Amino acid sequence: MKQIKILAELLWYSLPVQLLLNHFKRNQMLLLWWVFLFAIISGNFGNYLGVPYLFLDPVYLDDVGFFSFLAMGAVFAGLSMIFHITSYILDGPRFSFIGTVSQPFFTFSVNNSLIPLSFMIAYMVLVVQYQITNEFTEGSTLLIYILGIITGFSLMTIAFYVYIRFTNKDIFRYVVCKVDEKLKENITVTRASAMKKLQLARKRQLRVDTFIDRNFDFRKVPNNEGFYDKATILQVFDQNHLNLVTVELVLFLILLFIGVFNDYPVFQIPAAASTVILITIFVMFTGAFSYWFGSWAGTAALVLLFVVNFMVQQNVLEKTYKAYGLNYSVEEKPVYSDKQIRSMTKPAMFRKDSLETVEILNNWRAKFNRPPKMIFVCVSGGGQRAALWSYNVLDEIDHQTSGKFMEQTMLITGASGGLIGAAYFRELIYQQKIGQLENRDDPMFREQLGRDNLNAVIFSFLMNDLFSGWRKFEYGGYRYARDRGFSFEEQLNKNTGKLFDKSLHAFKEPEQQALIPMMILAPTIVNDGRKLYISPQHISYMVNPVTNNYPEEKVTGIEFQRFFESVGGEDLRFLSALRMNATFPYITPNVTLPSEPALEIMDAGVNDNFGISDAVRFMFVFREWIARNTSGVLLISIRDSDKNPEVLPRNSLSLFDRITLPISTIYQNFESMQDITNDTQVEYANSWMKVPFDRIDIQYIPDELSKENLSVADSLRMENAQRASLSWRLTQREKESLLRNLQTEKNRNAFLQIRSIVQEGQAN
């Protein structure tokens, strides 16, 4: 019993344990970054958005392999080393015996490795778990991934220690003396502050009985008499400060270098690696604040925050994201005012645009010998999940109807990723129709659409937006910044075979000839909540007219082409239009349009994530034509979520949950409230529609969730485990889930109904 007590005491007063306790007591900000990273890789932060995938399945050169994991191991080694250096400067004096042993910094690092080592073990375990569960990776490939992590970590660690050992022997001997003189001349106060800390630490030594030496053996702490030599302490301070500043500058230079040359694929490191480098710099700043300001660190950070906020408020740090193809340098920009908005709701304008669309309707009608069913397709938002889901559904319907489905489709509406998938499918149909594509059924197209688009955006955010935003590119005769909006478009352009790399105007003639269905994008104007209707056609009729009966009626939106005609509205890059319609907060940034005041544009899902309200509006405007020329209307709603999910009990709510409940309830039920509004509109449409009106919903509800024998709790657990994430990155499991979900009983029945209605329209 006595021996156990002695061993426990030796363990408790060992340097690794005391350093760990010291971090929890004094260095909470340093720990916070490790907690943040662990929350990401464990899926407790950003899981809904697919952020953990960036770390557990890193992409380098469009591939996940040895070198992508080698990069991750290297940056984690860099973070670990900066953590050791920062800890050494902050807390080394509290363990003064370190200065008496050979290679003090190496010894300190070995004893300070509990946190980094635990993190790396957890990371490798989670990588293996993720790869087996989500990517179906086999043993030999897994081994290569783990070897990549270990190799990267080892090489970077060796490089750091070689540098430090070299500086200890040479640079310190020849350079530190000069640095010491400069410090004495220019930052006397800083050195005095450092000496004060060292003197204070001398009085507050933490008890340590054992430590791990450079040979990784446990040893008792040596006698440290004579260690407090002022000159030696100052030299140690200068040396480590110089090392930290040097490493910090090197990291900044690396980031700038990568940002400048990121057009070359070899420099496009995994986004997760970029994130870790940025966190490494934050760790440096955290340590610097704690060292220089001591107990005033919190106050200093608050002051800095106010300074940055003031600079942003004064537009010193202003950052705008533009839509490509528009002229932002024009002197007289469109004026966005209530008067101007109302001037664009004139009945004469509505009649003119309606007659132009009637010509499109007549061209559509001319394709059929008898009155057909008119089909409207409404797709929901939801990132790449919705994009791939809408593509899969449209492809399945088109095959089951032998190509008749797209011929009878008049209009496609929707939000975010769903409209990207629908636009891609529409373009493939068109390319095949004009003879530019031989086989639309090639699985390559589905594979391309499902490729990662998140890595490029996050990488650009860290490299371009923060450090190299001054880089430009040219499009349509105008120059724009290479920001993450550009990166999103370029990656999407690559993933869709560059089929979208053309202006909005390029779609005008194919739509007019009814070679392809019309498509209306309706992103949200952040300034006032109105819709921005984007189409190659003039569609002012999509906005409610202001009548004399009620002149105070609020206009629901504006027509993009007409409002931005003076700045080249029809020359808008179609990829930019898709980006505006799919602007997800913090990932794809809000687009700023050239007007007075400038309009901020956000995802269409803010107003209607399903596009149903726009389809119903179109039906209402042309209801008389539809009644005379069709045998009925079919509205197909393709959604990436369950319309009628189980209502879960609110058990074990925390205090924070109860405080945020009023706001969180609105957010959680956002889609449900939109569904109620849309259902009401469809119900009213049945009252004024003079032909049969059918509506069919096709929903992404993984088969695992649709089993009737699952309890509510099991359904919630399975949903969290099986549903594809709302992200621009999908795992192999999620891609297979989206494809497999076409065969659920509900969806099979929906496809049969659609085929029956389409055939009925052909037979009439």
N, C-alpha and C positions, 0 to 999 in steps of 0.2 A: 504493500500500500504506500509506504514511504517512497519507494522507488518511482512509482507511478506519479506521485505528487511532485517529485523532483523533475521527472521528465516533462510533466505538464508545465511546470514553472520555467524550465529551460525553453520549451516551445513558445510559451506566452511571451517571454522576454527575449525571443530571438529577433534579429533585425528584420526579416521578412514580415513577421506578424506586426511588429511595432511600426514599420513603415506603412503597412496597410491601415492600421488603426489611425495613424497620423493623417493619412489621406482623408479618412472619413471625418476626422476632427477639424482639420484645417484647410484641406484642399478640395472642398466639395465641387468647385467649378471644374477642376481637372477631371474628377470622377464623372461629372455630368456628361462629358463627351463620350466616355466609354459606355455609360448607361444608354445614351442616345444610339450609339452604334449597335449595342446588344439588342435594343428594342427593335431596330430595323431588321437585323438578321433573324431574329426570333419570330418576326411577324406581328409584333405588338405595336409597330408604328408603320403606317403607310401600306398595310397589307391590302386594304380595299383598293388602293391605287396601283398595286403591283410593285411598290418600291423595293421590297426584299429581293425580287427577282434580279435586280441590278447587281446585287452582291452575291447571291447564291448561284446565278447563272450569267456571269459577266460576258459581254460580247466584245471581241477584238477582231478587227478585219472581217466583220460579218460572220464570225464563228466563235463558238464556245469551245475552248480547248486548253492545251497546256500553257500557251503564252498569255491567254486572258487571265488564268488563275495565277500565273507567275507575276503578272502585274499587280494583282490583288495582294499576294504575299509580300511583294516589295514595298507597297505603300503602307501596309500594316506594320512592317518593320520600321519604316520611317516614322510613323506615328509613335510606335513604342520607344524609339530612340529619343524623340523630342520630349516624350513624357518623362523619360529618365533624366535628360539634361535639365528640364524645367524643375523636376523634383529635387535634383541635386543642388541646384542653385537656391531653391526655396528652403530645403530642409536638411541639406548636408551639414550645416553648422550644429544642428541639434544632435548629430551623431558624430562628434568630433574625432572619435577613434579612427574613422574612415581615413582621415588624413595621414595616419601613421602606417597604413598598410601599403603593400606594393600595388600599383595600379588602382588607386582609390575609386576612380569613376567606374571602371569595369566591375569592381567588387560591389559598389553601390547598385549598379544596374542589375546584377545577378540577384541581389536581395530584394530589388524593387520590381521583380518580374511576375509577382503573383497575379496581378490584374491582366497585363498583356498576355501572359501564358494561358490563363483561364479563358480569355476571350478567343485566342487562336484555336484552342482545343474545341471550344463551343462552335466556332465558325466552321471548322472542318467537319465536325459531327453533323451540323445543320446542312452543310453542302451535300454530304453523302445522303442524308435523309431526303432532302429536296430533290436531288437528282434521281433517286430511285422512285420516289412517289410521283413526281410531276413530269420528268423528262424520260423516264423508263431507261435510264442509263445503266449499262452493264458493268461488271466488276473491273475489267481491264481498263475501260475508259475512266471509271471512278479513280482508279489508282493513278492514272496519268494526271487527273485534276489535282489530287492531293499532293502528288510529287511537284506539280507546278507551284502550289502554295508554299510548300516547304522550301523549294529551291529559291523562289523569289524572296522569301523571308530571310533565308540564310545568306544569300548573296548580298542583300542590302545591309544586313546586320554586320557582316564581315567588312563591307566597304566603310561603314560608319566607324567601326572600331579601329580599322587601319588608319583612317583619317585622324581620329582622336589620338591614337598612339603616336602618329607622325608629328602632330602638332605639339604633343607633350615633349618630344625629344628635340625638335628642330625649330618649328615656328615659335614656340614659347620662348626658346632660348634667345632668338634673334629679334623677334617682333614684339613680344609682350612688354619688354622694357620701354619701347617707344609708346606703345598703347598706354602703359602705366603713366608715362609723363603727360600724354595728352589728357588722360582722365584727371590727373592732378590739376592741370591747367584749366580744363573746361567744365568738368563736372565734379567739382570739389564737394558740392552738396550731396551728390549721388554717392560718392565714396564715403562721406561721413555717415550717410544713411546706412550704407552697407556695413560699416564698422559698428554702428550702433546695434544693427541686427545681430552681428556676430558676437558682440559683447553680451547682448541679451541672451543669445542662444547659449553662451558659455555658462550662464547662471541657470539655464533651464534645460540642461541635458536630460534626454529621455533615457531611462534605464534600458540597457541592452546587455545581455549576458553572452549570447552566442550569435554568430553570423556565418554565412556561407562565403568561403574565400574564393579566390580566382581559380582554384583547382576543383571547385564544387564540393569541398569538404566542410563539415561543420567544425568551427573553431570557437574557442572562448575569446572574448574581447580582450585585446592586449592593453597594457598600461599606457595611457595616453598623456603621461606627464611630458611637458615641454612642447606639446602640440600648438599651444597658443602663441605662436610667433607672428607678430603683426605683419611683417613683410611677407611671410609665406602665405598668410591668409589673404592678403591683398592680391598677391600673384595668382592664387587659386581662383579668386573672384574674377580678376581680369581675364584669365585664360578661358574660363568657362563662359563668361559673357561674350568673349570674342568668338568662341566656337558656336554659341547659340545664334549670334548675329550672322555669322558666316553661313550657317545652315539655312537660316531664315531667308537670306538673300538668294541663296542657291535655289530654294524652293520657289520663290517668286520668279526667278529667271526661268525656271523650268516651266512654270505655268504660262508665262508670257511667250516663251518659245513654242510651246504646244499650241497656244491660242493663235499665234501668227501663222504657223504651218499646219493648221488643222485641216486644210483642204487635202493634204496628203494622208491617205488612209493609215499609213504606218504610225502617224502621230495621234491618231484618234484612239486614245486609251479608253478602257471601259469607263463609263460614267461613274460607276461606284468608286473606281480608283481616283477619279477627279474629286469626288466628294470627300474621300479620306484625306487627300492632300489639302483640301480646303480646311477640313477639321483640324489637321495638323497645324496649320497656320493659326487657327483660332486657339489651339492649345498654347502656342507660343505667346499670343497676346494675353491669354488668361494668366499665364505664369508671370509675364511682364507686369501686368496690372497688380497682381498680388505682391510681387517683389518691390516694385517702386512705390506703391501707394499703401501697402500694408493694410491696416484697418480702414483706410479711406478708399479702398479699392471699389467698394459698392457705390460710394458717392461719386468717384471719378468716372465709373462706367455710366452712371445716370447722367452726369454732365455731358459726357461724350454722346449719349443718346439724344439729348436735347440739341446738341450742336448739329448732329447729322439730320435730325428732324427739321431744324431751321434751314439747313442747306437745301433739303428736298423741297421745303415750302417756298424757298426763293428760286426754285428751278435750277439751282446750281448742279444738282445731281439728277436732273430730269432725264427720264428714259422713255422714249416713245417707240412703239412698234407699228410699222407702216404696212399698208396693203400695196402690193407691187403692181405697177402699171399706171398708178395715179400720179398726177403732177402735184407735189407738195410745195413747190416753189412759186406757184402762181400768186400774183399779188392780190387779186380779188377772189377770195374763196367764197363758196356758197354760204349764205347766212342761214343758220338754223334758228329760226324764230317762229313763234306761233303764227304770225302773219304770213310768213313764207310757206309754212306747212299747210295752212288753210288755202292758200292760193293754188295749191296743187291738188285740190279736191273738187275742182269744177266739174259739173255734169258733162260739159262738152268734151273734156279730156277723157272722162270715163267712157263716153260713147265711142270716141276715136279708138281708144285702146281695146275696147270690147269688140269692135268691128274687125280689128286686126287679128284678134284671137279667134273670132268666128271663122276667119279664113283658114286658120290652123285646124279648127274643128271640122270644117268642110273637107279639108285634105285628109284628115283622119277618117272621116266617114266614107270617103271615096274608095277606101281600101276594101270595103265590104259590099257584098251583093244585097244584103238585107240588114235591117237595123241591128247592130251588135250590142253586146253589153259593154258599157264604158267602165273601165277599171281605174280606180285611184289607189295608189300605193303610199302608205304612210309608215315611215320607219322611225324607230326611237333612237335616241342618243345613248351613249354608253361606251365611248372610246373604241378600242380595237375589238373588244368583245361584240359591240353592236355592229361594227363594220363587217366582220367576218360572218356574224349571224345573219345579217340582212342579205349578204351575198349568197350564203348557203341556201337561204329560203327562196330567193328569187331564182336561183339556178334550179332548185328542185321543182318549183312551180312551172318554170318554163319547159323543163323536160317532161313533166307529167301532162302538159297541155300541148306538147309537140310544137312549141314555139308560138302558139296562138296567144298566149298570155301577154307577152310584151307588145304584140301587134295591137291588142285591144286596150293597153294601158295608155291613158291620156295624160296623167299628171303624177309626179312623184314629189312628195313633201316629207319633211322630217327634220331631225336635228343631229348634230355632232357626227359620231362615227357611223351611225346607221345610214346617213345620207352619203357618206364617203363610199361605203360598200355598195349602195344602190347606184351611185354615179359611176363607179367602176364597172359594175355589171352592165349598165346602160351603154357605156362606151365600148365594151367588148362586143355587144350586140351590133352596134353601129359599125365598128371596124370590120366585122365579118360581113355585114350587109353591103359595104362598099368595096369589098374584095381585098382589104388590107390585112385580113386575118383568116387563116385557113381553118384552124380548129379551136373554136371557143371553149371546147370541153377539156382542153389540156389542163391537168391538175396543177401545172405550173402557176396558173393565174391565182388559184386559191392559196397556194403556198406563198406567192409573192405578197399578196394582201395581208397574210398573217405574219409577215416578218416584223421584227422589232422596230418600233419607231420611238421608243422612250429613251433609249441610250443616247441617240443623237441629240435630243432636246435637252436632256440633263447635262450632257457634255458641253453643249453650246452655252447653256446657262452659266456654267462654272468657268468656262474658258473665254467665251466671247462677251457675254453680257457684263461680267464683273471685271474683266481684265483687258479684253481686246475689242471692245465695242466700236472702235474707230475704223475697223476694217470695212471696206465697201465692196459692192458688186453692182453691176449694171443690168437693168432690165427695162426694155421698152424705151430706151434713151434716157432713163433716169437712174440716179445712183442711190442705193439704199444700204443700210448697215447690215452686216452679217451677224444678226442676232439669232436667238433661238427660234423666232418665227421663221426665219430663212432656213434654219436647220430642219425644222419640222416639215416645211414644204419640200425641201430637197430630198429628204428621206422618203417622204410620201411619194414624191415624183419617181424616185428610184424603185420603190416597192410596187408601183403601178405601171411599170414599164414606160414611163414618161408619156403616157397617154393623155395626162391632164395638163401638160406643159403648153398651154395655149390660152388665149384671151377668152373672156366671157362672150365676146362677139362671135367667136368661132362656132358657137352652138346655135346661133340665131337661125341660119338657113336650114340645118337638119331638123330643128323643131318646127319651123314654118312648114316644111314639106311633110311633116308627120313621119319622118324616118325614125325618129326617136321620141319618147314621151317628153312633154314639157317637164322642167324641174324648177321649183321655186325654193330658194333658200331664204330663211327668215330669221337671221340673228337678232339679238336684242340690243337696243341702244341703251347703254348704261345711264346716260344723262337723264332720261325721263321714262324709261321702261317701254317705249314704243318699239314696234318691229321695223326692221330694215329689209324690205322685200327686194331680193336680188334675182334677176332673171335676164336672159339675153333679149327678151321681149319687153315691150312697155306694158306694165300691168298695174296701172294706177287704180284699177277697179278692185284690187285686193284691199284697198283702204276704204273705210266707211265714208260715204259722202256727208258733208256738213249741210244740212237742209235748213230752209227758212223756218220750218216748224220747230226746230230746236237748234238755234245757232251756237249754243254753248257746248254742243256735243264734242267730246274729246276725240281727236283724230287718232286712229289706232296705229298708224305707222307712216312711213314714207317709201316712195319707190326709188331705189338706189340709182338706176340709170338716169332718170330724169333729173334728180336732185344734184347728182355729181357729174352732169354732162360737161360742165365747163372745165373740169379737171381730168377728163378722159375716162368717164365711168365705164364705157363699153370696152375699154382696153384693160380693165381689171384682169389680172391673172386669175384663172379659174381656181388654181390651187390656193390663192389668197382668199377667194370667196369661200372655199371649203374650210379654210382655217378660221375665218371669222365665224362661220356657222358651228365650229367645233372648238371654241375657245374654253378650255378647262382652266379654272383658276390656278395660278402659280405654275402650271405646266406649260400650256400654250398661252402666251400673254394676250391681254386685251389689245385689239388693234385700234389705232387712232386714225381717224379719217380727216382729210383736209377741209375743214369748214370753220366757220366762226359762230359760236365757240366750237372747238374741236370735239368731234363725236367719239366716244369710247364704245367699242363694240364687243359684245360678249355672246356666249353660246345661245343658240336658239332655244335650248332646253329651259332657259329661265322662264320663257313665256309658255311654251308648249313643247314638251320633250318628245311628243309623238306625231306632230304635224297634222293632226286631225282637224284642228280649227281652220287651218289654211285650206285644206281640201274641201271642207264644208262651205267655206266662203266662196271658193271657185264654183262649186255646184250651184250655190244660190244665185250667183251672178248670171250663170248660163243655164238656169233651170228650164227656161222655155225652149231653148235649142235642144237640150237633153231630152225633153219630153217629146219633141217632134222627130228626133233622129236616132234614138236608141231604144232598145228593148228593156233597159234597166241599168242600174248602177250597182257596182260591187266595190265596196271600200275594204281593202285588205290592210290591216294594222299589224306590222311586224315589230314586235317589241322584245327587248332583251331581259324582261323581268316579268314576274308573275303579277297579273292584274289583281288577283284576289288572294293574297297571301294570308296565312293564319295570323290572327291578332294575338300577340304574345302577352302574357301577364307581366306586369311591372313588379317584380319581386326584388327585395334586397337593394333598394335604391340607396346610394350613398348621399351624403349631404350635398356634394357637388352636383350629383344627378338631379336632386330635388330643386336646387337653385336654378339650374339651366333647363329644367323640364319645359317651361313655357316656350322657350326658343327652340330647343332640340325637337320638340314634338312637331312644330311647324316644318322643320327641315326634314325630319324622318317621314312625314306624311305629304311631302311636296308633290310627288308623283301621284299619290292617291287623290289629292285635291284637283290636280289637272285632269285625272281620269273622270272625276265627277263632272267637271265642267264640260269636257269633251262629250261624255255620254249624254248630257243635257242637250248639247248642240245637235248631236246625231238624232236624238229623239224629236227635236223640233224639225229637223230636216225631213223626217218621215211625214210630217204634216203638210209640207209644201211641195215635196217631190211628187211629180205626177206619174212616175214610172216605178216599178218595183225597186226597192232599195235594200240591198243585202250588205251585211258587215260581217267579216270573219277576222278573228284575232289569231295570230300565230305567235306563240310565246316561248321564250327560252326558259324552260323549267326542267333542269336535269332530271333524268329518269329516276335517279336515287331519291329525289325529293317528292316525286309524285306518287309514291307507294302509299296506299291508304292505311297500311298497318303501322305507319310511323306516328309516334306521338308528337305533340307540338315541340317538346324539348328536343326530341331526336331530329325533327325537321330543321330546327334552328342549327343544331350541331352539324348536320349534314350539309346545310346550305353554306355555312361558313367554310366547310371543308371542300365542297364540290363546285360551287358557283365560280365562273370565271371572273377575274378581278376587273374593276373599272379602271382600265389602264390602256396605254399604247404599247403594251407588251403582254403577250400570252405565252403560257407554257404549252408544252406538247399535250399534256393531259387536258388542258382547257380547250385547245383546238379540237381534240378528239371528242370532248364533251359537246362542243357546239355542233359538230357534224353528226354525232350520234343522236342528239336531241331532236333531229328531224324525224326520227322514227318513233317518238313517243306516241301513245294512243291518241291523245288530243290533237297533235299536229298531223298525224296521218288522216284523221277524220276531217281536219281542216283542208288538207290538200284534196281529198275526195270531193268535198263541197265545192271548192274552187274549180276543179276540173268539170264537175257537173254543170256549174253555172256558165262557164266559158263555152262548153259544148252546146248548152241550151241557147246561148246567144248566137252561136254559129248556125244552129238548126232553124231558128226563127225566120 
